[in-house]
Amino acid sequence: MIGHELHDIKSVEVIGPHSLRLRFEDGVVREVDLSSITVGEMYGPLRDPAFFARVRLNPEIETIEWPNGADFDPETLYHWDRYREAWQREAQKLATQNLS
């Protein structure tokens, strides 16, 4: 079992309609595309590129957040390649539930 790593996001830059460039405390830079998970009450508003661009760094908890309260655990974003598929599956389930 993989333990939970602690990471802090030090900077965020919007690089696309649903993509971010994140710099972490250890100097690692990750580019994450969140377009496939913009569904549901919390993450659905991120579909709007203008709203998505309102992302900000919360220096107190050292992660990113949006005005509606949507945020992410920095460890999830640090290892987005590891977590992306699970988030996509959950987003797909949520989208399917909303259609019924």
Order of alpha helices (4+ residues) and beta strands (2+ residues): beta-beta-beta-alpha-alpha-beta-beta-alpha-alpha
